[in-house]
Amino acid sequence: MDEAIVFGVLILSLALFVIGKWRYDIVAVAALLVLAIAGIVPAAEAYQGFGHPAVITVAAVLILSRALYDSGVVDVIADWYSRVPQYVTARIVALTGITAFFSAFMNNVGAVSLLMPVAIRVSNRSQHPPSRYLMPLAFASLLGGMTTLIGTPPNVIISNFRQEQTGVAFSMFDFGPVGLAVTAAGALFIAVIGWRLIPTRQTPVTLGEALDIESYMTEVRVPEGSRFAGGLLRELEEFVDDDVAIAGLIHRGVVYAAPSSYQIIDANDVLIIEADPEDFRAFIDQTGFELEGSRDVESEIGQTLGAEDTALVEVVVSPESEAQGSSARDLRLHSEYGVNLLGVSRRGTGFIHRLSHINFRVGDVLLIHGKEEMVQSALPRLGLLPLAERELRIGQRRRLFFPIAVFAGALLLTSFGVLSVQVSFVAAVVVLLVTGFVSLRAAYQAIDWPVIILLGAMIPVGEALETTGGAARIAASLADLGGFLPPWAMLGVVLVATTLLSAVINNAAAVILMAPIGVGVAQTMGASMDPFLMAVAIGGSSAFLTPIGHQSNTIVLGPGGYRFADYMRMGFPLEIVIVAVAIPAIMWAWPMGI
C-alpha cells in the first residue's frame, strides 16, 4: 500500500511539474507533506532533506558563482570573444567553448546571462540572425556543467547519493572523463552541424528590441513648464537624437500611433518612445521629460536615471514568474516592489499601448529601474531572471585575485580530499563574506531558493521511493530487459529515461528520482553502480528538447525569437550524439565490474 501511495504521489507530481500551473517548489513541498501525513516519511525526518549536503553545496556554489561574476574575471574573458573573426562557425566555436568553460565552475544561468548580450552585439555587427548564436549558447552552458562536481546541481546530488550508498562520494573531477568527452562531442556537433538546423528567425527588430538599440517602448510625460509644451512635435524630433523614435503620443486621452510632426504637444501629454536604454537616458537629460508615473517615485526613493544608487536592468519573464499573465498595474510594481517598468520587448512586437496595461508573457524582456536594493529584492520575488549588465565591467582587476584565490583554494582542498565539498565551499563563502567581497544581501539573493526548496523536499520523497521498495520494483522491471539487452544498452535505457524526464521537469528532480532506480538496476544485474550513476548525471544535464527543461533555455527564448518546437530541431540530434558518445565513455571510465 505504501508503495502504491508513493507511486501515485510521484506520478501526480510529475504531471503537475509538466503542466506548470503551480511552481515546482510548491509541488515538491506538497508531495512531501502527503507522504508525511500518510506516515510513509516519518514526521521527525520530513524536513531533514533541507540539511542534506547536496542542498548546502548547491547554495554555496550559487554564492561563489556570484562572487566570480562580480569579480570581473568572467567579463575579461567575455571581452575576448567580441574580437573573434566574423565567421559563424568560428564565432560559435568560441562561444560554446567559453560558455562551457564558465559553466564548469559557475552557475549555468549566470554564464548565459553574462554572454548573451555579447553574443547579440556580435550577431548585429556581423549581420547574422541571433537565433544562430543564442540556442548554442544555452546548450553549451548545459554541456559544460557536466564536467565537474560543481558544474551543475545534478552532479552534486549524484555525488552525495553515492556517498550514502558506498561511503565515498565522487570527487571534483571524477565527472571529467565522461563530461569532457560529451562536452567536446556536443560542442563540435553544435559548431559544425547543429547551428545549421536552427530555424532562421529573421527578426532584426526583435534583436534590437531584445537587447540592443531601438529596444524598448517607453513612456515619458511632458512636465508643466517644459519648453516643448505648446510647440509642434517636429520641434522635439529635430532636437533629439536620431536613435530615439517617437512611436506614439497620448494627447488629451487619445492615443495617436505614428503621430504627425505637426501635432501640438501639451503639458502632461505622454510620449511613447522607442530607444536603447543609453539613448533613453540621454533623451531624459536633454528634454527634462519625466518617466511616466515616476514623479512621486523620485521623491520617494530618489530615483533618477543618473543616480549612483539606482540600477537599470534587463530581465526575462521565466515560466515560474509571478509576472506571467499580469501587467505592471496588476503587480503594483512601484507601490509593492519599489521599482518602475521603463520598457517591454517582445519578439519584434511594438506596443502602442500604455506600458502599465501590457500583460507579460514568458520570454518577454523587461527594462526595470529603481533603487539598487529595491531592484535586487524585487527580481527574485517576481521570478524575473536578470540579464548581464549592458556595459560589461571589464577591468575591475583589483577585485580579481582574491575571489579567484579563495575559489581555487576550495577546489584544491576538495580535489585532494582534505575537506568535503560542502565544507570547503561553505568555508569559501564565509571567507568572502567576512572580507566584504560578497555582501550578505548579495549572498542570499544569489541563491536560487525555489531550487533549494525543491531539493530539500524531493530528497525525502526520493528516499521514500527506495524504502518502500518502489525503486527496486522499477529497477527489476528495467533489469528484466537485461535478459536480452547487453550492459551498454541498459546504460542507454537509464540515460535516455533521465533525459526525457529532464526535458519536462527540473533536472535536479529528475536525478533525485532516477538515481535510486539506476542503483537498483546495477544491483539486479550484479554490476557496479558507478556507470549507472554517471548515466543518470549525464541524462539529468541533457535538457535540450524543450525551452522549459532548464532556465538557460528559457532565457534565450524571447531574445532569440524561438518557438517551442525549435529546440527539438537541434536538441534531438544533439541528444543522439550525447547518448552515442556517453555510453562508451562511461564504460571506459567506469567499468561494469564491481
Summary of the structure (lengths in Angstrom):
residues: 594
radius of gyration: 25.5
end to end distance: 33.8
largest distance: 86.5
contacts: 2173
relative contact order: 0.15
helix: 61%
strand: 9%
